[in-house]
Amino acid sequence: MHFGTQRKRSAAGILSGLTFIMGAILAAGSVQAQTITTFNAAGAGTGSNQGTFPKAINTSGEIAGYYVDSSGVNHGFVRTSAGTITEFAAAGAGTGINEGTKAYGINTAGTVVGFYIDSGGVRHGFVRTSGGAITEFNATGAGTSNDK
């Protein structure tokens, strides 16, 4: 019986929390409809483990991510809020299967961060400015084992 009482209290707490959240949303004004936009990077493969993988969006609506082509190679991209996709690759990125560039973050200035996998299967970091300049780096003490 003790567990039944706990469940009732838990359910009441959840209901109370949801009611509070809904009340806060309604008090803040009308809820605006959101739009979901789908896209694929040109060159993205359509097979298993291929395609377009958006990973981050900033407040301007710019998206950073990567796509995997039909050969299994990763390519970084930035998509503007207007829909223009710019592909990029770190200079040291490999061009074989499971190699290449992966973007994982973008800030309000349009600076992109991520990593690339070289032809030996080793991962390295990069930072890409909004103007397209890429700086590659390795963390001090990082290993160099093959990640393939």
N, C-alpha and C positions, 0 to 999 in steps of 0.2 A: 504494500500500500504506500510505503514511503516513496518508492520510485514513481508511482502514478502522480503523486503530489508534485514531485520535482518536475515531471514532464508538463503538467498543467501550468506550473509557474514559468517554466522555460518558454512554452508556447505563448503565454500571456506577455512575457517580456519581448518576444520577437514581434508579436502583433503590435504591442505598444511602440516599439522602435520603428516599425514600418509606418504606423500612423503618424508618428512624429516627422519622419522623412517626407512623407507625402504632404503633410501640412506645411512643412518648410518650403517645398517646391511650389505649392499653390500660393503661399504667401509672397513668394519672390516674384510672382507674375506668371504669365502664361509660359508653358513649355513650348519651345520652338521645335519644329520638325527637323530632323537630321537627314542628311543625304549620304548614302553609301555609294561610292564610286569604285567600280572595278576596273582594273587595268592589267595589262601584260607588257613587259618590256619586249621590244623587238629583239628577236634572236633567242628568246627563252624557249627551251625545249618543252615537249609535251609528254615525255615518257615518265616513268617512275622516278621519283626524287629529282625531277626537273621542274622548271617553271619560274615564276616571279615571287620573291619573298620580301615584302615590305617589312621593315623592322622598327622604324621610328618615324614620328611625325613631330614637327615643331609648331609653334603657335601661328606661323605664317602659312601652314598647310603644306610645307615642303616635306617630302618623304625620302628617307634613305633606306636602302636595302640592297639586295643582290638578286641576280637571277642565275639559274643554272641552264646552260645551253644543251643541245642534243648530244654533245660529246662529254657531258658531265663536268664542264669547266665553270667556275664561279666568276661572275662579273659584278662589280659594284655599280650602283646607280643612285642618282638623285632625281626626284620627280618634283617639278615646280607645282604650285597650286593651280597653274593654268594647264597642267598636263604634259609639259615638255619633259622628256626623260633624257638625261645625260648619263651615258655609261662611262665608267672610268676603271683603270687598273693601276695598282701600285707597280712601279718599275720592276721590282724583284719577284712579282707574282708568277707562279708557274702557269703553264698552259695545258697541262695534262688533266686527266680525270681526277676529281677531288682536289684540284689546285685552283688558284686564282684569288680574287679579291672579294671580301664580304664586308659590307657596311652595316653597322649596328646602331649608330646613334647620330643625331643631328641637333644642334642647338639653335637658338634664335638668330644667330649670325650666319647660319648656313654652314657652319663647320661640321664636317662629318668625321666620325671615328669608326674604326673597325680593325680588321686584321687581314693578312693575306697569307696564303700557303705557297711556299716556293716549290721548285721542282724536286727538292729533296724531301718534301713533306713537312718542313719546319714552318711554324707559325711566327709571324712578325706583326707588330702593331703599325698603324698609320693614322695620320691626321690629314684631312683634306680641307683646304680653305674653300670658301664660297667661290673664289676665283679659279679654283681647280688645281692649285699647287699642292702636291702630296709630299709629306714628310714621313719617312719610314723610321721605325725605331724598334729596339729590343730592350726589354726590361733587364736591368742588371741582375745577373745570376740566373737568367732564364735558361732552360735546357734547350738542346738542339736535337732532341729525338725525333724520329720520323713519325708523323701523325697520320699517315695514310692507312 
